[in-house]
């Protein structure tokens, strides 16, 4: 089961997003602050995280940077009602895998999450193949 973290200070958004994702079969945890989200990222594995860009204790872009350093393989999607070219470029350069504008439509959100999780799966297959090739080369060099 794929695990998703949703970080947003709006309880209605947290609850509805969690419900939508759980109905699709995802295991979902939520956090109302960036610090709470970071703590969860440090303590648990998540395949994907949704970060609001405006949080009470730090900017979502700062949370994104910290999360990317902790878990570079975790897919990260920024969600914002405050669209700007500066925020979107910064987010993508800081490790965001996608950038979604509010209001978020459930169908669009689910499509984007599915797309990013499929990318993650392909990345892990490629990484596994690279490890296998490396080990094979090492074994051949020993002969």
N, CA, C and O atoms as a GROMACS GRO file, in nm:
protein
  572
    1UNK      N    1   0.085  -0.118   0.000
    1UNK     CA    2   0.000   0.000   0.000
    1UNK      C    3   0.090   0.125   0.000
    1UNK      O    4   0.183   0.136   0.080
    2UNK      N    5   0.060   0.217  -0.089
    2UNK     CA    6   0.137   0.341  -0.100
    2UNK      C    7   0.098   0.436   0.013
    2UNK      O    8  -0.019   0.449   0.049
    3UNK      N    9   0.202   0.502   0.069
    3UNK     CA   10   0.179   0.592   0.182
    3UNK      C   11   0.195   0.737   0.136
    3UNK      O   12   0.291   0.771   0.067
    4UNK      N   13   0.100   0.822   0.177
    4UNK     CA   14   0.099   0.963   0.139
    4UNK      C   15   0.085   1.050   0.263
    4UNK      O   16   0.007   1.020   0.353
    5UNK      N   17   0.164   1.158   0.265
    5UNK     CA   18   0.155   1.259   0.371
    5UNK      C   19   0.096   1.385   0.310
    5UNK      O   20   0.138   1.430   0.204
    6UNK      N   21  -0.003   1.443   0.380
    6UNK     CA   22  -0.064   1.568   0.335
    6UNK      C   23  -0.038   1.673   0.443
    6UNK      O   24  -0.076   1.654   0.558
    7UNK      N   25   0.027   1.783   0.405
    7UNK     CA   26   0.058   1.891   0.499
    7UNK      C   27  -0.016   2.016   0.454
    7UNK      O   28   0.013   2.073   0.348
    8UNK      N   29  -0.111   2.059   0.537
    8UNK     CA   30  -0.192   2.178   0.505
    8UNK      C   31  -0.250   2.229   0.637
    8UNK      O   32  -0.287   2.150   0.723
    9UNK      N   33  -0.258   2.360   0.654
    9UNK     CA   34  -0.311   2.416   0.778
    9UNK      C   35  -0.463   2.429   0.776
    9UNK      O   36  -0.523   2.467   0.877
   10UNK      N   37  -0.526   2.397   0.665
   10UNK     CA   38  -0.672   2.402   0.654
   10UNK      C   39  -0.728   2.263   0.684
   10UNK      O   40  -0.711   2.169   0.607
   11UNK      N   41  -0.796   2.252   0.800
   11UNK     CA   42  -0.847   2.121   0.843
   11UNK      C   43  -0.947   2.061   0.745
   11UNK      O   44  -0.950   1.939   0.726
   12UNK      N   45  -1.028   2.143   0.683
   12UNK     CA   46  -1.126   2.093   0.587
   12UNK      C   47  -1.055   2.029   0.467
   12UNK      O   48  -1.096   1.923   0.419
   13UNK      N   49  -0.948   2.093   0.420
   13UNK     CA   50  -0.871   2.038   0.309
   13UNK      C   51  -0.802   1.908   0.352
   13UNK      O   52  -0.802   1.810   0.278
   14UNK      N   53  -0.744   1.908   0.471
   14UNK     CA   54  -0.679   1.786   0.522
   14UNK      C   55  -0.777   1.670   0.526
   14UNK      O   56  -0.749   1.561   0.476
   15UNK      N   57  -0.892   1.694   0.587
   15UNK     CA   58  -0.991   1.587   0.604
   15UNK      C   59  -1.044   1.536   0.470
   15UNK      O   60  -1.051   1.415   0.447
   16UNK      N   61  -1.080   1.628   0.381
   16UNK     CA   62  -1.136   1.585   0.253
   16UNK      C   63  -1.031   1.516   0.167
   16UNK      O   64  -1.060   1.416   0.101
   17UNK      N   65  -0.909   1.567   0.168
   17UNK     CA   66  -0.802   1.504   0.088
   17UNK      C   67  -0.772   1.365   0.142
   17UNK      O   68  -0.755   1.270   0.065
   18UNK      N   69  -0.764   1.354   0.273
   18UNK     CA   70  -0.739   1.223   0.334
   18UNK      C   71  -0.848   1.124   0.296
   18UNK      O   72  -0.819   1.010   0.259
   19UNK      N   73  -0.973   1.166   0.304
   19UNK     CA   74  -1.085   1.079   0.272
   19UNK      C   75  -1.080   1.034   0.125
   19UNK      O   76  -1.100   0.916   0.096
   20UNK      N   77  -1.054   1.126   0.035
   20UNK     CA   78  -1.047   1.095  -0.108
   20UNK      C   79  -0.936   0.994  -0.135
   20UNK      O   80  -0.955   0.897  -0.208
   21UNK      N   81  -0.819   1.018  -0.076
   21UNK     CA   82  -0.704   0.930  -0.099
   21UNK      C   83  -0.725   0.792  -0.038
   21UNK      O   84  -0.686   0.690  -0.097
   22UNK      N   85  -0.785   0.788   0.080
   22UNK     CA   86  -0.810   0.658   0.144
   22UNK      C   87  -0.911   0.576   0.064
   22UNK      O   88  -0.900   0.454   0.056
   23UNK      N   89  -1.010   0.643   0.004
   23UNK     CA   90  -1.106   0.573  -0.081
   23UNK      C   91  -1.039   0.510  -0.202
   23UNK      O   92  -1.089   0.413  -0.258
   24UNK      N   93  -0.926   0.566  -0.243
   24UNK     CA   94  -0.849   0.512  -0.356
   24UNK      C   95  -0.751   0.404  -0.312
   24UNK      O   96  -0.679   0.348  -0.395
   25UNK      N   97  -0.747   0.376  -0.182
   25UNK     CA   98  -0.661   0.269  -0.133
   25UNK      C   99  -0.526   0.312  -0.079
   25UNK      O  100  -0.442   0.227  -0.049
   26UNK      N  101  -0.504   0.441  -0.066
   26UNK     CA  102  -0.377   0.489  -0.012
   26UNK      C  103  -0.383   0.494   0.141
   26UNK      O  104  -0.490   0.513   0.199
   27UNK      N  105  -0.268   0.476   0.204
   27UNK     CA  106  -0.257   0.498   0.348
   27UNK      C  107  -0.214   0.643   0.366
   27UNK      O  108  -0.112   0.684   0.311
   28UNK      N  109  -0.290   0.721   0.442
   28UNK     CA  110  -0.269   0.866   0.447
   28UNK      C  111  -0.246   0.913   0.590
   28UNK      O  112  -0.318   0.874   0.682
   29UNK      N  113  -0.144   0.999   0.606
   29UNK     CA  114  -0.124   1.070   0.732
   29UNK      C  115  -0.130   1.219   0.700
   29UNK      O  116  -0.102   1.261   0.588
   30UNK      N  117  -0.168   1.298   0.800
   30UNK     CA  118  -0.180   1.443   0.780
   30UNK      C  119  -0.099   1.518   0.884
   30UNK      O  120  -0.066   1.466   0.990
   31UNK      N  121  -0.067   1.642   0.850
   31UNK     CA  122   0.001   1.733   0.942
   31UNK      C  123  -0.050   1.874   0.914
   31UNK      O  124  -0.070   1.913   0.799
   32UNK      N  125  -0.070   1.950   1.024
   32UNK     CA  126  -0.120   2.087   1.010
   32UNK      C  127  -0.010   2.191   1.002
   32UNK      O  128  -0.035   2.306   0.966
   33UNK      N  129   0.113   2.151   1.035
   33UNK     CA  130   0.226   2.244   1.031
   33UNK      C  131   0.344   2.179   0.961
   33UNK      O  132   0.351   2.056   0.948
   34UNK      N  133   0.436   2.262   0.916
   34UNK     CA  134   0.556   2.212   0.851
   34UNK      C  135   0.639   2.129   0.948
   34UNK      O  136   0.692   2.024   0.910
   35UNK      N  137   0.653   2.174   1.072
   35UNK     CA  138   0.733   2.100   1.170
   35UNK      C  139   0.674   1.962   1.198
   35UNK      O  140   0.748   1.864   1.210
   36UNK      N  141   0.542   1.955   1.209
   36UNK     CA  142   0.476   1.826   1.229
   36UNK      C  143   0.500   1.736   1.107
   36UNK      O  144   0.524   1.616   1.121
   37UNK      N  145   0.493   1.794   0.989
   37UNK     CA  146   0.519   1.719   0.867
   37UNK      C  147   0.661   1.668   0.860
   37UNK      O  148   0.684   1.552   0.825
   38UNK      N  149   0.758   1.754   0.894
   38UNK     CA  150   0.899   1.713   0.894
   38UNK      C  151   0.924   1.599   0.992
   38UNK      O  152   0.997   1.505   0.961
   39UNK      N  153   0.864   1.609   1.109
   39UNK     CA  154   0.881   1.504   1.209
   39UNK      C  155   0.830   1.370   1.154
   39UNK      O  156   0.894   1.266   1.172
   40UNK      N  157   0.716   1.372   1.089
   40UNK     CA  158   0.659   1.249   1.032
   40UNK      C  159   0.749   1.195   0.921
   40UNK      O  160   0.767   1.073   0.910
   41UNK      N  161   0.806   1.284   0.840
   41UNK     CA  162   0.897   1.241   0.732
   41UNK      C  163   1.023   1.179   0.790
   41UNK      O  164   1.074   1.080   0.737
   42UNK      N  165   1.074   1.235   0.899
   42UNK     CA  166   1.193   1.180   0.964
   42UNK      C  167   1.166   1.042   1.022
   42UNK      O  168   1.253   0.956   1.019
   43UNK      N  169   1.046   1.022   1.075
   43UNK     CA  170   1.014   0.900   1.149
   43UNK      C  171   0.954   0.788   1.062
   43UNK      O  172   0.960   0.672   1.102
   44UNK      N  173   0.898   0.821   0.947
   44UNK     CA  174   0.828   0.722   0.866
   44UNK      C  175   0.860   0.738   0.719
   44UNK      O  176   0.909   0.841   0.674
   45UNK      N  177   0.832   0.632   0.645
   45UNK     CA  178   0.848   0.634   0.500
   45UNK      C  179   0.716   0.675   0.435
   45UNK      O  180   0.610   0.624   0.472
   46UNK      N  181   0.724   0.765   0.340
   46UNK     CA  182   0.609   0.803   0.257
   46UNK      C  183   0.653   0.796   0.112
   46UNK      O  184   0.764   0.838   0.077
   47UNK      N  185   0.567   0.743   0.028
   47UNK     CA  186   0.596   0.741  -0.115
   47UNK      C  187   0.584   0.880  -0.174
   47UNK      O  188   0.658   0.917  -0.266
   48UNK      N  189   0.489   0.958  -0.119
   48UNK     CA  190   0.458   1.088  -0.177
   48UNK      C  191   0.407   1.182  -0.068
   48UNK      O  192   0.344   1.139   0.028
   49UNK      N  193   0.435   1.312  -0.087
   49UNK     CA  194   0.385   1.414   0.006
   49UNK      C  195   0.323   1.528  -0.073
   49UNK      O  196   0.373   1.568  -0.178
   50UNK      N  197   0.212   1.580  -0.020
   50UNK     CA  198   0.147   1.700  -0.073
   50UNK      C  199   0.173   1.812   0.026
   50UNK      O  200   0.138   1.800   0.143
   51UNK      N  201   0.235   1.921  -0.019
   51UNK     CA  202   0.267   2.034   0.069
   51UNK      C  203   0.192   2.158   0.024
   51UNK      O  204   0.199   2.197  -0.092
   52UNK      N  205   0.121   2.221   0.118
   52UNK     CA  206   0.063   2.353   0.091
   52UNK      C  207   0.178   2.452   0.091
   52UNK      O  208   0.275   2.436   0.166
   53UNK      N  209   0.169   2.555   0.010
   53UNK     CA  210   0.280   2.650   0.002
   53UNK      C  211   0.277   2.752   0.115
   53UNK      O  212   0.380   2.810   0.149
   54UNK      N  213   0.158   2.775   0.173
   54UNK     CA  214   0.145   2.870   0.285
   54UNK      C  215   0.111   2.792   0.412
   54UNK      O  216   0.000   2.741   0.427
   55UNK      N  217   0.208   2.784   0.502
   55UNK     CA  218   0.188   2.715   0.630
   55UNK      C  219   0.217   2.812   0.743
   55UNK      O  220   0.292   2.908   0.723
   56UNK      N  221   0.162   2.789   0.861
   56UNK     CA  222   0.177   2.886   0.970
   56UNK      C  223   0.318   2.900   1.026
   56UNK      O  224   0.355   3.008   1.073
   57UNK      N  225   0.398   2.793   1.020
   57UNK     CA  226   0.529   2.799   1.086
   57UNK      C  227   0.647   2.812   0.990
   57UNK      O  228   0.757   2.846   1.035
   58UNK      N  229   0.628   2.787   0.862
   58UNK     CA  230   0.731   2.812   0.762
   58UNK      C  231   0.669   2.802   0.623
   58UNK      O  232   0.562   2.744   0.606
   59UNK      N  233   0.736   2.859   0.528
   59UNK     CA  234   0.686   2.852   0.390
   59UNK      C  235   0.692   2.708   0.341
   59UNK      O  236   0.783   2.633   0.377
   60UNK      N  237   0.596   2.670   0.261
   60UNK     CA  238   0.595   2.535   0.205
   60UNK      C  239   0.719   2.506   0.122
   60UNK      O  240   0.763   2.391   0.113
   61UNK      N  241   0.776   2.609   0.060
   61UNK     CA  242   0.898   2.589  -0.019
   61UNK      C  243   1.016   2.552   0.071
   61UNK      O  244   1.101   2.473   0.031
   62UNK      N  245   1.020   2.608   0.191
   62UNK     CA  246   1.125   2.571   0.286
   62UNK      C  247   1.105   2.427   0.333
   62UNK      O  248   1.201   2.350   0.344
   63UNK      N  249   0.981   2.391   0.361
   63UNK     CA  250   0.948   2.253   0.397
   63UNK      C  251   0.990   2.159   0.284
   63UNK      O  252   1.048   2.053   0.309
   64UNK      N  253   0.962   2.197   0.161
   64UNK     CA  254   1.000   2.118   0.045
   64UNK      C  255   1.150   2.093   0.043
   64UNK      O  256   1.193   1.979   0.025
   65UNK      N  257   1.230   2.197   0.061
   65UNK     CA  258   1.376   2.182   0.060
   65UNK      C  259   1.423   2.085   0.168
   65UNK      O  260   1.505   1.997   0.141
   66UNK      N  261   1.370   2.101   0.289
   66UNK     CA  262   1.410   2.014   0.400
   66UNK      C  263   1.367   1.870   0.375
   66UNK      O  264   1.443   1.777   0.401
   67UNK      N  265   1.246   1.852   0.324
   67UNK     CA  266   1.196   1.717   0.295
   67UNK      C  267   1.277   1.652   0.185
   67UNK      O  268   1.304   1.531   0.190
   68UNK      N  269   1.317   1.730   0.086
   68UNK     CA  270   1.395   1.676  -0.026
   68UNK      C  271   1.532   1.627   0.023
   68UNK      O  272   1.582   1.525  -0.024
   69UNK      N  273   1.591   1.700   0.116
   69UNK     CA  274   1.720   1.656   0.172
   69UNK      C  275   1.704   1.528   0.253
   69UNK      O  276   1.789   1.440   0.248
   70UNK      N  277   1.593   1.518   0.328
   70UNK     CA  278   1.569   1.399   0.410
   70UNK      C  279   1.531   1.277   0.326
   70UNK      O  280   1.580   1.167   0.351
   71UNK      N  281   1.446   1.296   0.227
   71UNK     CA  282   1.391   1.185   0.148
   71UNK      C  283   1.388   1.223  -0.001
   71UNK      O  284   1.282   1.251  -0.056
   72UNK      N  285   1.504   1.222  -0.066
   72UNK     CA  286   1.506   1.262  -0.208
   72UNK      C  287   1.420   1.175  -0.298
   72UNK      O  288   1.373   1.222  -0.401
   73UNK      N  289   1.398   1.048  -0.262
   73UNK     CA  290   1.319   0.960  -0.346
   73UNK      C  291   1.169   0.974  -0.329
   73UNK      O  292   1.091   0.924  -0.410
   74UNK      N  293   1.128   1.044  -0.223
   74UNK     CA  294   0.985   1.066  -0.200
   74UNK      C  295   0.936   1.168  -0.303
   74UNK      O  296   0.999   1.272  -0.323
   75UNK      N  297   0.824   1.138  -0.367
   75UNK     CA  298   0.767   1.234  -0.462
   75UNK      C  299   0.701   1.346  -0.382
   75UNK      O  300   0.634   1.322  -0.282
   76UNK      N  301   0.721   1.471  -0.429
   76UNK     CA  302   0.671   1.587  -0.357
   76UNK      C  303   0.591   1.675  -0.452
   76UNK      O  304   0.639   1.716  -0.558
   77UNK      N  305   0.467   1.702  -0.410
   77UNK     CA  306   0.378   1.786  -0.491
   77UNK      C  307   0.342   1.910  -0.410
   77UNK      O  308   0.292   1.900  -0.298
   78UNK      N  309   0.366   2.026  -0.468
   78UNK     CA  310   0.329   2.152  -0.404
   78UNK      C  311   0.187   2.189  -0.446
   78UNK      O  312   0.150   2.177  -0.562
   79UNK      N  313   0.109   2.233  -0.348
   79UNK     CA  314  -0.030   2.273  -0.372
   79UNK      C  315  -0.043   2.418  -0.324
   79UNK      O  316  -0.007   2.450  -0.211
   80UNK      N  317  -0.096   2.503  -0.410
   80UNK     CA  318  -0.105   2.643  -0.369
   80UNK      C  319  -0.226   2.716  -0.426
   80UNK      O  320  -0.274   2.688  -0.536
   81UNK      N  321  -0.273   2.808  -0.347
   81UNK     CA  322  -0.376   2.901  -0.392
   81UNK      C  323  -0.312   3.034  -0.427
   81UNK      O  324  -0.380   3.128  -0.467
   82UNK      N  325  -0.178   3.042  -0.412
   82UNK     CA  326  -0.102   3.165  -0.436
   82UNK      C  327  -0.004   3.141  -0.549
   82UNK      O  328   0.116   3.134  -0.528
   83UNK      N  329  -0.057   3.129  -0.669
   83UNK     CA  330   0.027   3.097  -0.783
   83UNK      C  331   0.116   3.214  -0.821
   83UNK      O  332   0.071   3.328  -0.829
   84UNK      N  333   0.242   3.184  -0.844
   84UNK     CA  334   0.333   3.283  -0.900
   84UNK      C  335   0.442   3.208  -0.975
   84UNK      O  336   0.476   3.095  -0.941
   85UNK      N  337   0.495   3.270  -1.076
   85UNK     CA  338   0.602   3.210  -1.153
   85UNK      C  339   0.721   3.183  -1.062
   85UNK      O  340   0.786   3.079  -1.072
   86UNK      N  341   0.750   3.278  -0.973
   86UNK     CA  342   0.863   3.265  -0.882
   86UNK      C  343   0.848   3.140  -0.793
   86UNK      O  344   0.941   3.061  -0.780
   87UNK      N  345   0.729   3.123  -0.733
   87UNK     CA  346   0.705   3.006  -0.648
   87UNK      C  347   0.716   2.875  -0.726
   87UNK      O  348   0.776   2.779  -0.678
   88UNK      N  349   0.659   2.872  -0.845
   88UNK     CA  350   0.661   2.747  -0.921
   88UNK      C  351   0.802   2.712  -0.964
   88UNK      O  352   0.842   2.596  -0.954
   89UNK      N  353   0.879   2.808  -1.012
   89UNK     CA  354   1.017   2.781  -1.054
   89UNK      C  355   1.101   2.740  -0.933
   89UNK      O  356   1.178   2.644  -0.940
   90UNK      N  357   1.087   2.813  -0.822
   90UNK     CA  358   1.162   2.779  -0.702
   90UNK      C  359   1.128   2.638  -0.655
   90UNK      O  360   1.217   2.560  -0.621
   91UNK      N  361   1.000   2.606  -0.652
   91UNK     CA  362   0.955   2.475  -0.606
   91UNK      C  363   1.014   2.362  -0.691
   91UNK      O  364   1.063   2.263  -0.638
   92UNK      N  365   1.008   2.379  -0.820
   92UNK     CA  366   1.060   2.275  -0.909
   92UNK      C  367   1.212   2.261  -0.895
   92UNK      O  368   1.265   2.150  -0.901
   93UNK      N  369   1.280   2.373  -0.878
   93UNK     CA  370   1.426   2.368  -0.858
   93UNK      C  371   1.464   2.310  -0.721
   93UNK      O  372   1.572   2.255  -0.705
   94UNK      N  373   1.374   2.322  -0.624
   94UNK     CA  374   1.403   2.274  -0.488
   94UNK      C  375   1.363   2.128  -0.468
   94UNK      O  376   1.376   2.075  -0.358
   95UNK      N  377   1.315   2.064  -0.572
   95UNK     CA  378   1.286   1.922  -0.561
   95UNK      C  379   1.141   1.882  -0.577
   95UNK      O  380   1.108   1.764  -0.563
   96UNK      N  381   1.052   1.977  -0.606
   96UNK     CA  382   0.912   1.940  -0.627
   96UNK      C  383   0.900   1.860  -0.756
   96UNK      O  384   0.967   1.889  -0.856
   97UNK      N  385   0.814   1.761  -0.753
   97UNK     CA  386   0.790   1.680  -0.871
   97UNK      C  387   0.669   1.730  -0.949
   97UNK      O  388   0.649   1.693  -1.065
   98UNK      N  389   0.589   1.814  -0.885
   98UNK     CA  390   0.472   1.872  -0.951
   98UNK      C  391   0.425   1.993  -0.870
   98UNK      O  392   0.463   2.012  -0.754
   99UNK      N  393   0.342   2.073  -0.934
   99UNK     CA  394   0.291   2.197  -0.876
   99UNK      C  395   0.145   2.207  -0.916
   99UNK      O  396   0.114   2.214  -1.035
  100UNK      N  397   0.054   2.206  -0.819
  100UNK     CA  398  -0.090   2.207  -0.846
  100UNK      C  399  -0.153   2.333  -0.787
  100UNK      O  400  -0.121   2.373  -0.675
  101UNK      N  401  -0.243   2.394  -0.863
  101UNK     CA  402  -0.312   2.514  -0.817
  101UNK      C  403  -0.445   2.480  -0.751
  101UNK      O  404  -0.516   2.390  -0.795
  102UNK      N  405  -0.478   2.554  -0.643
  102UNK     CA  406  -0.608   2.541  -0.579
  102UNK      C  407  -0.707   2.627  -0.657
  102UNK      O  408  -0.666   2.728  -0.713
  103UNK      N  409  -0.831   2.592  -0.664
  103UNK     CA  410  -0.890   2.475  -0.601
  103UNK      C  411  -0.846   2.348  -0.672
  103UNK      O  412  -0.835   2.344  -0.795
  104UNK      N  413  -0.820   2.244  -0.594
  104UNK     CA  414  -0.775   2.117  -0.649
  104UNK      C  415  -0.897   2.029  -0.672
  104UNK      O  416  -0.976   2.004  -0.581
  105UNK      N  417  -0.910   1.982  -0.793
  105UNK     CA  418  -1.019   1.892  -0.826
  105UNK      C  419  -0.974   1.748  -0.800
  105UNK      O  420  -0.868   1.707  -0.846
  106UNK      N  421  -1.054   1.671  -0.727
  106UNK     CA  422  -1.013   1.535  -0.690
  106UNK      C  423  -0.961   1.452  -0.807
  106UNK      O  424  -0.859   1.384  -0.794
  107UNK      N  425  -1.029   1.456  -0.921
  107UNK     CA  426  -0.986   1.378  -1.037
  107UNK      C  427  -0.846   1.418  -1.081
  107UNK      O  428  -0.762   1.332  -1.108
  108UNK      N  429  -0.820   1.549  -1.088
  108UNK     CA  430  -0.687   1.598  -1.129
  108UNK      C  431  -0.580   1.558  -1.028
  108UNK      O  432  -0.470   1.516  -1.065
  109UNK      N  433  -0.613   1.570  -0.900
  109UNK     CA  434  -0.518   1.534  -0.795
  109UNK      C  435  -0.484   1.385  -0.803
  109UNK      O  436  -0.367   1.348  -0.796
  110UNK      N  437  -0.586   1.302  -0.817
  110UNK     CA  438  -0.563   1.157  -0.823
  110UNK      C  439  -0.480   1.119  -0.946
  110UNK      O  440  -0.395   1.031  -0.939
  111UNK      N  441  -0.506   1.184  -1.058
  111UNK     CA  442  -0.428   1.157  -1.179
  111UNK      C  443  -0.282   1.195  -1.159
  111UNK      O  444  -0.192   1.120  -1.198
  112UNK      N  445  -0.257   1.310  -1.098
  112UNK     CA  446  -0.120   1.356  -1.076
  112UNK      C  447  -0.048   1.263  -0.977
  112UNK      O  448   0.069   1.230  -0.998
  113UNK      N  449  -0.116   1.222  -0.871
  113UNK     CA  450  -0.056   1.131  -0.773
  113UNK      C  451  -0.022   0.998  -0.840
  113UNK      O  452   0.087   0.945  -0.820
  114UNK      N  453  -0.115   0.945  -0.917
  114UNK     CA  454  -0.091   0.818  -0.986
  114UNK      C  455   0.030   0.829  -1.079
  114UNK      O  456   0.114   0.740  -1.084
  115UNK      N  457   0.036   0.939  -1.153
  115UNK     CA  458   0.148   0.962  -1.245
  115UNK      C  459   0.281   0.964  -1.170
  115UNK      O  460   0.378   0.902  -1.213
  116UNK      N  461   0.286   1.035  -1.059
  116UNK     CA  462   0.412   1.048  -0.983
  116UNK      C  463   0.451   0.916  -0.916
  116UNK      O  464   0.570   0.885  -0.907
  117UNK      N  465   0.354   0.841  -0.870
  117UNK     CA  466   0.385   0.711  -0.808
  117UNK      C  467   0.433   0.611  -0.913
  117UNK      O  468   0.518   0.528  -0.884
  118UNK      N  469   0.378   0.620  -1.035
  118UNK     CA  470   0.428   0.534  -1.144
  118UNK      C  471   0.570   0.571  -1.180
  118UNK      O  472   0.652   0.483  -1.206
  119UNK      N  473   0.602   0.700  -1.181
  119UNK     CA  474   0.740   0.745  -1.206
  119UNK      C  475   0.833   0.688  -1.099
  119UNK      O  476   0.942   0.639  -1.130
  120UNK      N  477   0.789   0.696  -0.973
  120UNK     CA  478   0.869   0.646  -0.863
  120UNK      C  479   0.898   0.496  -0.879
  120UNK      O  480   1.009   0.450  -0.854
  121UNK      N  481   0.796   0.422  -0.920
  121UNK     CA  482   0.812   0.277  -0.940
  121UNK      C  483   0.912   0.250  -1.052
  121UNK      O  484   0.998   0.163  -1.038
  122UNK      N  485   0.901   0.323  -1.162
  122UNK     CA  486   0.996   0.305  -1.273
  122UNK      C  487   1.137   0.340  -1.228
  122UNK      O  488   1.233   0.270  -1.264
  123UNK      N  489   1.152   0.448  -1.150
  123UNK     CA  490   1.284   0.487  -1.099
  123UNK      C  491   1.344   0.376  -1.015
  123UNK      O  492   1.463   0.349  -1.025
  124UNK      N  493   1.264   0.312  -0.931
  124UNK     CA  494   1.316   0.207  -0.844
  124UNK      C  495   1.354   0.083  -0.925
  124UNK      O  496   1.450   0.014  -0.889
  125UNK      N  497   1.282   0.054  -1.033
  125UNK     CA  498   1.318  -0.058  -1.120
  125UNK      C  499   1.452  -0.030  -1.186
  125UNK      O  500   1.538  -0.118  -1.192
  126UNK      N  501   1.469   0.092  -1.237
  126UNK     CA  502   1.595   0.130  -1.301
  126UNK      C  503   1.709   0.121  -1.200
  126UNK      O  504   1.816   0.068  -1.233
  127UNK      N  505   1.689   0.171  -1.079
  127UNK     CA  506   1.792   0.163  -0.975
  127UNK      C  507   1.829   0.018  -0.945
  127UNK      O  508   1.946  -0.015  -0.929
  128UNK      N  509   1.728  -0.068  -0.937
  128UNK     CA  510   1.752  -0.210  -0.912
  128UNK      C  511   1.832  -0.273  -1.024
  128UNK      O  512   1.920  -0.356  -0.999
  129UNK      N  513   1.801  -0.236  -1.148
  129UNK     CA  514   1.875  -0.288  -1.263
  129UNK      C  515   2.019  -0.241  -1.260
  129UNK      O  516   2.110  -0.318  -1.294
  130UNK      N  517   2.043  -0.116  -1.221
  130UNK     CA  518   2.179  -0.064  -1.212
  130UNK      C  519   2.259  -0.140  -1.106
  130UNK      O  520   2.376  -0.172  -1.128
  131UNK      N  521   2.198  -0.168  -0.993
  131UNK     CA  522   2.265  -0.245  -0.888
  131UNK      C  523   2.298  -0.385  -0.939
  131UNK      O  524   2.409  -0.434  -0.916
  132UNK      N  525   2.205  -0.448  -1.007
  132UNK     CA  526   2.228  -0.582  -1.061
  132UNK      C  527   2.343  -0.582  -1.162
  132UNK      O  528   2.428  -0.671  -1.160
  133UNK      N  529   2.346  -0.481  -1.250
  133UNK     CA  530   2.455  -0.470  -1.347
  133UNK      C  531   2.589  -0.451  -1.277
  133UNK      O  532   2.688  -0.514  -1.315
  134UNK      N  533   2.592  -0.367  -1.176
  134UNK     CA  534   2.715  -0.342  -1.101
  134UNK      C  535   2.765  -0.470  -1.036
  134UNK      O  536   2.883  -0.503  -1.043
  135UNK      N  537   2.675  -0.544  -0.971
  135UNK     CA  538   2.713  -0.668  -0.905
  135UNK      C  539   2.763  -0.772  -1.005
  135UNK      O  540   2.858  -0.845  -0.978
  136UNK      N  541   2.697  -0.777  -1.120
  136UNK     CA  542   2.739  -0.870  -1.223
  136UNK      C  543   2.880  -0.836  -1.271
  136UNK      O  544   2.964  -0.925  -1.290
  137UNK      N  545   2.906  -0.706  -1.292
  137UNK     CA  546   3.040  -0.663  -1.334
  137UNK      C  547   3.144  -0.699  -1.228
  137UNK      O  548   3.254  -0.743  -1.261
  138UNK      N  549   3.109  -0.680  -1.102
  138UNK     CA  550   3.203  -0.713  -0.994
  138UNK      C  551   3.231  -0.862  -0.990
  138UNK      O  552   3.346  -0.903  -0.970
  139UNK      N  553   3.131  -0.944  -1.009
  139UNK     CA  554   3.150  -1.089  -1.010
  139UNK      C  555   3.237  -1.133  -1.128
  139UNK      O  556   3.324  -1.219  -1.114
  140UNK      N  557   3.213  -1.072  -1.245
  140UNK     CA  558   3.294  -1.105  -1.363
  140UNK      C  559   3.440  -1.065  -1.343
  140UNK      O  560   3.530  -1.135  -1.388
  141UNK      N  561   3.463  -0.954  -1.277
  141UNK     CA  562   3.601  -0.909  -1.255
  141UNK      C  563   3.676  -0.998  -1.155
  141UNK      O  564   3.799  -0.998  -1.154
  142UNK      N  565   3.605  -1.071  -1.075
  142UNK     CA  566   3.666  -1.162  -0.978
  142UNK      C  567   3.709  -1.294  -1.042
  142UNK      O  568   3.789  -1.368  -0.985
  143UNK      N  569   3.655  -1.323  -1.158
  143UNK     CA  570   3.686  -1.451  -1.225
  143UNK      C  571   3.815  -1.446  -1.300
  143UNK      O  572   3.855  -1.544  -1.361
   0.00000   0.00000   0.00000
